[in-house]
Structure formats: structure tokens, C-alpha cells
Amino acid sequence: MDREDRRPDPPPAEPAPTPQIVPMAEFSKFAENVIKLNAKNGQWDQKTQRQARSVANLFVKFMIEDQQVDDLNLLRQAHVGKFVDLLVFEIYKHYGKSVRDEHLTIAQLREKGHELDKNKKEGEKSKCGLSSGTVNRHLTFAGQIYTPARAAW
């Protein structure tokens, strides 16, 4: 085959862009944007806005304190699974009803749940773990925040 008959070499591949670091704390900012949008559209009342904000803040706190994930790019399904475990098995049932809960660390929230369970009466149900409906609502909020956030970075 002559040089003239040969196909030209393909252009050199461009290197993949280096992912931008997105601090985990940005998730709370993304949450505020989603909350404002849903409030403006009349889709979320004050209680729903408060719940979404609380879940976002708990999610960020858990990822940073417990999972040591400080970059949203490093977030994996396994991390979210651990968050679900916290909600289902470790956090006390009435989490979020007191404004003081927001100021507790993940370790303190776990300790509070285990302490309440340790002091329960025989035959009494566990005082750890949110109801399945509450967990699903929390995960729905997290998904509604994560999807547009992921598109933004």
C-alpha cells in the first residue's frame, strides 16, 4: 500500500479532564437551592423544607465524620448504604424532633440511640431506627438534591 493510499492517523486523544473537587459541604448548598425552588413553586411547605434541610445536613455530617468522604466525587453507593444503616439501625427513633439533634455528632447520635435501647424495658420495641416511611422520605429528599447537584458539577 502506497503512502498516498493509507488512511491518515487519527488525531491524538485528548487527556481526560481532571475531576474538580466538590467539597461534601457543597451538598448542603445544593440542598438550599432545591429547597428554594420547591418552596417558590409551592411544592414544599415549611415542614418539608425543614426536613429536607435536616436530612441534607445529617447526610453531609455522616459522610464527613463517619465515612471520611470529603469530596462528592468520591461518594459511592456503599457510603449511601452505610447512611441507610445509620437511619434504620442506629439513630434513635425521634431524631430531628429536637433542634439540639442538629448539633450532635454522628458518634453522639449513635450513643444516644444505643443508650435509649439499653434502658428499654423488657418486651419494649427498639428505640433505634427510623420507620421505613421516614427512611424512604429521607432518601427521596437526598435523591432530589443529589440529581441536580450531580448535573451541576
Buried (B, 14 or more C-beta within 10 A) or exposed (E): EEEEEEEEEEEEEEEEEEEEEBEBBBBBBBBBEBBEEBBEEEEBEEEBBEBBBBBBBBBBBBBBEBBEBBBBEBBEEEBBEBBBEBBBEBBBBEBBEEEEBEEBEBEEBBBBBBEBBEEEEEEEEEBBBBEEEBBEBBBEBBEBBBEEBEEEE
